Amino acid sequence: MPDQVERSLLLHESMGKSPQEFLISYRMTKATELLKLTDLSISDIGVKSLSSIISEQPDCITPAICV
C-alpha cells in the first residue's frame, strides 16, 4: 500500500494536479453543476459542501483543524 507521499505523486502524475488542486477542482465542478441544475443558492451549496467535507473527515472539528 503506497504511503501518503507516493499517493500524492501518483495522483499528480495521472491527473497533473496535487491532491489539493484536484479536490478544489472537483468541488468547483460539483458546485457549478448544482448551480446549473438546481434552485439551490450559492450559500446552500456552500453549506452542503462544508458539511460533506466535515463528514468525510470525522476527526476534524473544522476542515482546517484535524486532530
C-alpha positions as CSV (number, residue, x, y, z in Angstrom):
1,M,0.0,0.0,0.0
2,P,1.6,3.3,-1.0
3,D,2.2,5.9,1.7
4,Q,0.7,9.4,1.5
5,V,3.7,10.9,-0.4
6,E,3.5,8.1,-3.0
7,R,-0.3,8.5,-3.4
8,S,0.2,12.2,-3.9
9,L,2.9,11.6,-6.6
10,L,0.7,9.0,-8.3
11,L,-2.2,11.4,-8.4
12,H,-0.1,14.3,-9.7
13,E,1.4,12.0,-12.4
14,S,-2.0,10.7,-13.5
15,M,-4.1,13.9,-13.1
16,G,-1.5,16.6,-13.4
17,K,-2.6,18.1,-10.1
18,S,-1.7,18.0,-6.5
19,P,-4.3,16.4,-4.2
20,Q,-5.4,19.8,-3.0
21,E,-5.8,21.1,-6.6
22,F,-7.7,18.0,-7.6
23,L,-10.1,18.4,-4.6
24,I,-10.7,22.1,-5.3
25,S,-11.3,21.4,-9.0
26,Y,-13.7,18.6,-8.2
27,R,-15.7,20.6,-5.6
28,M,-15.9,23.6,-8.0
29,T,-17.2,21.3,-10.8
30,K,-19.8,19.9,-8.5
31,A,-20.9,23.3,-7.2
32,T,-21.2,24.5,-10.8
33,E,-23.4,21.6,-11.6
34,L,-25.6,22.2,-8.6
35,L,-25.9,25.9,-9.6
36,K,-27.0,25.0,-13.1
37,L,-29.2,22.0,-12.3
38,T,-31.0,23.1,-9.1
39,D,-32.6,26.1,-7.5
40,L,-30.0,26.0,-4.6
41,S,-28.4,29.3,-3.7
42,I,-24.6,29.7,-3.5
43,S,-25.0,29.8,0.3
44,D,-26.9,26.5,0.3
45,I,-24.3,24.9,-1.9
46,G,-21.5,26.2,0.3
47,V,-23.2,24.8,3.4
48,K,-23.8,21.5,1.6
49,S,-20.1,21.4,0.6
50,L,-18.9,22.2,4.1
51,S,-21.0,19.5,5.7
52,S,-19.7,16.9,3.2
53,I,-16.1,18.0,3.9
54,I,-16.6,17.5,7.7
55,S,-18.4,14.2,7.3
56,E,-15.6,12.9,5.1
57,Q,-13.1,13.7,7.9
58,P,-14.8,12.6,11.2
59,D,-11.6,13.5,13.2
60,C,-11.9,17.2,12.1
61,I,-13.5,19.9,14.1
62,T,-13.4,22.2,11.1
63,P,-11.8,21.5,7.7
64,A,-8.6,23.2,8.9
65,I,-8.5,21.7,12.5
66,C,-8.0,18.0,12.4
67,V,-7.0,16.0,15.5
